Amino acid sequence: MSYFSPAFFKFFEQLVKNNNKEWFDKNRSTYETEVKAPFKSFVTLIIEKLAKDQPEFQREASKCIFRINKDIRFSKDKSPYKLNVAGVFNRGGTKDDRPGFYLHIGADGIFIGGGMYQMNKEQLAKIRQEIYYNEKTFEKLVTDKSFKSIYTTIQGDKNKVLPEEYKEFAKTQPLIANKQFYYMANLSREQVLGKDFDKIVLAHFKAAYKFNDFLMQAISE
């Protein structure tokens, strides 16, 4: 069974050329039936399958899916709609910054990943402390074969200046300079349209369970 049809991508291909309210309103029924409903059903399925391993995750799909409308108040690009659908799988939904997973499908790319993209100063300090005190554990997580085969490495912007206590440590573990700790992998349209897309998504998530647990333990202490 396939979860998405070619019409899903066709809608976004047309939206690229017609990113305005008039066109969207005329094609709203297509969006509802070919994009919004299938994606919500898929997110619901993944939530249900994740529940065995991640029982603390948000169970309501609508709280895990981002709106297609863009916030254009402070943007130079005034096109009103995103060129993708996206959802998170975590404890609190789209407004939660704790470790979780992310799925993005659209004309502007198809990718999957997770970790922590945004964090406050206290959370960052706790994660750096956890890396510093548990260097071997952290190194084992980021060099794990299943993790590296999918995501390659941890991504994120870095601080140019580190607290004094971490400067020497950063020479052997440069990831401590990160101010974001996330991982991403690209997917193909063929994978999205395939009957095993749920298995692909869950396998990608599972490869990062332990890394997310490390981040969660750090910010919880």
N, C-alpha and C positions, 0 to 999 in steps of 0.2 A: 504494500500500500504506500502510495506517495502522499505526502502531507501538503505539498504545494504544486500548483500547476504552472505551465508556461505563462498563463495570463497574469500571474503574480508579478513576474519580471516585466512583462509587456506594459503593465500599468506604470511602473516606475520609469521605463524608457520614454513613455509619453509624457510623464510628469516633468522630466528633465527639460523638455521642449515647451511645456505649458504650465510653468509653475506660477499659477495665479488662481485666485478664488473662483473666478467665473468658470474656468475649465474644470476645476476640482468639483465644484457643485454639480456640473453637468455629468460628471463621471463618478459621483459619490457612491452610487449603487455598485459600480464595479469595484471600487475601493472596499466597500463593506463586505462584498461576497468573495472577492478574489484575494484580498490582502488582509484586512483586519480580522475577519472571522477565522481563516486558516491559521494565522499567526497566533491568535489567542488560544485556539484549540491545541496548537503545538506547544505553546508555553505551558498550558494546563497539563498536557501529557508529561512534559519533562519535569514539572514540579512534582507530579504524582510518582514518577520513577525515582526522583532524587530523594523523596521522603524517607526511604528506607535507610539511606546513608546520612542524610542531612535533615533529621526530623525537626530541627529548630528553624528551618527556612520558612519564609512567607508562603502560605498556601493559596492565596487569592491572586489569580493571574492578572486581574485588572490593576492590581497595585504594583505589578512587576513590569508592566509594559509602558514605555514612553509614548507620549502623544506625538502624532505626526506633525502637529502645528509647531512652528518654530517661534522662539521668543526673539523678535526682531527689534526690540526697543533700543538696544545698544549696538546693533549690527549694521554695517554698511550694506550688507546684502539683505535686501528687503523682500526676497522671495519668501512666501509665507509657509511653505511646506518642506519638511525634511525629505530626502530622497531615499529613505530607508525605514524599516521598522526595527525596533531594538527592544530587548528585554533584559532584566537582571534576575539573578537567582541568588537570593541572600536572605537575611533575617527580617528585613523590614521593607523591601521593595525599592522603588526608584529614588526615594529620599534617604536611603540608608547608605552611609559611607563605610560600613564595616566590610571585611573581606567577603567576596562572593564571586559569581561568574557573570559573564556578559555575552550576549549573542546579537549580532548586527547583520541584517540582510537587506540589500538594496542595490540601486544603480550606482551608488558611491562606494561599493565594496561589500564583501562578505567576509566577516571575521568573527572569531570566537576567542574568549580569554577570561581574564579575571584578575584577582588580587586586590590591590588598593590603589586607586587612581587619585583620589583626593583624601587628604588627611590633615588634621590640625597639628599644631606644634607639639602638643603633649603626646599624641599618637606616634608622631615621627620619632620623638625622643625615646619612647618606649621600645619601638621597633629597633632602633639603632643599638640600644642597650642590650636587647635580646640577641642581636647578631654578635655583639661584642663578647658577651658572656657565654654564648653557645656557638662559637665559630665552627666547630666540626659538624654540629647538627645542621647548621645553615648551609655549609658547603655541600654536605651530602644531599640536601634537598635540591639545590640548584644544579647539581651535576647528576641527579638521578636520570637513568637512561630513558625511562618512559616520559619523564618531563621534558628532557632535552630533545627527544626525537620529535616532539610535537611543537614545543615553544622555543626551543634553542636557548633562550636566556631570559633573564628578568630585564624589563625595560623601565624607563622613567627618567625624568629630568634629574640633574644632580646639583648639589650645592657646590659652589666654587670654594667656599670657605667652610671648613669643618670645625667643630669643637676641638680644642687642643688634644683631648684624651683619645681622639679617634684618628688623628693625622698619620701616625705611624702605622696603625692597624690598617688603614685604607690602602697601604702599599701592597698588602697581601690579600685584602678583601675589599676591592674598590666599590662594591655594591653598597657599602655602608654610607657612601656619599649620596646615594639616591634620596630624593625627596618624594618619589613615587615608587611603588613596587607592584608592577603589573606585568602580565604576559599575554601575548596575542599570537594567533595563528590564522592564516588566510584559509578560506574554504572556497570551493568552486560552485558554480551554478549547477553543475551536474550532481554534486553531492546533495545540494538543497532539494533538487527535484527527485532524488532517488528514494527508494522505499526504505532504505536503512539510515535515513538522516537522523533519526532519534538515537540510534546506536552510536553514530559518529559524534554527536553532541555529548552524549553521556560519557563516552570514552575520553574525549578531550577534557571534560570536567574532572573525571576520576584521576587523571594524571596529575592534577594540581591539588587534590584534596589535602595532602600533607603540607604543602606550602601555605595554603590558606589557613590551615590549623596553626601553623607557626605564627603567622601574622595575628590571628585571633588571640592566641595565648599571650602574645606580646602586649597588645593594647588592652587586654583584660586585667593585667597585673597592676 
